[in-house]
Amino acid sequence: MKEAEQPKKSPPARLLRRSEFLRAAASGLSRSSRAFKLQMAAREDGDNEPRFGFTVTKRVAKAVGRNRIRRRLKEALRLSGALAATKGCDYVFVARREALAAPFPELEAQMAEAFRRLSRARAKTHPDQAAKEP
């Protein structure tokens, strides 16, 4: 008999328009890790779930490598990272070459650390908004 299958986690909401990516970059809130840079911008409709975007430039790798990096980051986010994200915020991952070769558990750990550091930075710059969050 098959083992009981766990329910599939739904993929997180995505950023789709260029203007959304540019807004996250212009917000000034970002944290770096070896595998990626994570940028964050608060939205006006702060009650909605967080949204995520992924950027992998041509300087990082060729097409196959860029797609693999994007898939690895999306999967790490789906499995663990989205839980630490703040509601009502947009996040952009700007990938680095190290994301291709980094062990997957290390990638997840870097993601969790980046979310934690961004949350602390946001609490320092916007203490009134941080108090509203659960």
N, C-alpha and C positions, 0 to 999 in steps of 0.2 A: 504494500500500500504506500501511496505517496505521503510524504510528510505534510502536515498542515501548512498551506501556503499563507504567508503573511500578506496582509493587504498592501497593495502598491501605494507608495506615497505619490501624491500628485506633484507635478513639477511646479516650482514657484512662478509667480507672475513675472513677466518680462518687460523690459523697456524696449520700445519698438522704434521710436522716432529719434532722429539725430539730435533734435533740440533737447530731448530728455537726457541724452548722454552729455551734451555740452553743459547743461545746467548742473549736473553732478560734478563735472570737472571744475566749473566756475565757483562752486560753493566754498571751496577752500578746505573742506574737511576731508582728509585722506590719511591713510596709514599704509606703510609699506611692509612687505615681507619678502623673503627670497624669491618666491614663486609669482607674486603678483603685487599690484598696488590696488588698494580698495578705496574708492571715492564714495562719498555719501552726500545726499542733499535731501532736506526735509521738503515734503510736499504741503500744499495748502490744505488739501483734503486729508488731514492727518489721521483719520480714523480707519483708512483702508490698509490692507495688507501690504507688506513691503514688496518692491519690484526690483528686479535684477537685470543688469546688462553685462555683456562680456565683449571685450575688445582684445584682439590679438593682431598686432601689426605685422606687415610683411618682413620687417626687420627681425622678428623673433624666429620664424621658420617658414618653410615653403608651405604650400596649401595643405598637404596631408598632416604635417606637424601642427599647423594652426588649428585644424579641425580636431585633432586629437587633444590638444591642450584645452580647447573649448569644451569638448565632451568631458574631460577629466574634471574641470572646474565645475561644470553643471552638475555632475554626479556627486561630487563632494558637497556641493551646496544642497542638493536634494536630500542627501543622507543625514547631514548634520547641521550645516551652517545656517539654514533658513530659520532655525529655532532661535538663534541668538540675534536675529535682525530686529530692528525697531520698527513698529508699525508706523505707517505714514511716511516712510523714507524710501528714497531710490538709491540703489547701490550699483556701482560700476566696477567690475574687475578688469584691470588693465594687466594682461598676462605678461610674464617674462619667460625667457627661455628655460629657466629652471623648473617651470611647471610641467615640462614634458618629461623630465627624468626623475623628479622627486617621488619618493615612495608615497603611495596614496594615503596612509595614515598620517604622514608628516604634512601632506597637503591639507587634510582635514584639520589638523592641529593649528596650522598657520591661519586657516580661515577662521577658526573659533577665536584665536588670539586677536586677529585683526578686527573682528566684530566687537570684541570686548574693549579693545583700545579705542575704537571709534565711539562707542557708547560713552566711555569716560570723557573723551574730548568734547562730545556734544553736551554732556552734563555741565562741563565747565563753561562752555561758551553760551549755552542756552539753559540756565538753571530753572527758568519758569516752565519750559516744555518738558524737561526731564522729570519734574515733580508730578506731572500728569500721568506719566507712564506707569503701568503696574509693576 
